[in-house]
Amino acid sequence: MSILSDITDTTPIALQRSTRNIARGVFRVINNFVAAIIAERERQANLAILRNLSDRELWDIGIARSQIGAGLAEAAKERALLQRSLAERSAIRR
């Protein structure tokens, strides 16, 4: 009977761990979804701002009107990489 008692003693702990892991996964999915919505809204706002600038103002910041879309895409990639590295650092600290 000691084997049976060992199994029943560890089941709640295993269940707690799996529940915790599932909850973390659901939280990550929701967090990534919200982050994607925020990133898209930010991109739209930046696009509107840049489109309203004159050619001279765009030239002053170093881009041509034809480069607006590509510049925003590059900035989004850099931001995503930064966010991933920050998330990895915080995961390591846990």
Buried (B, 14 or more C-beta within 10 A) or exposed (E): EEEEEEEEEEEEEEEEEEEEEEEEEEEEEEEEEEEEEEBEEBBEEBBEEBEEBEEEEBEEEEBEEEEBEEBBEEEBEEEEEEEEEEBEEEEEEE
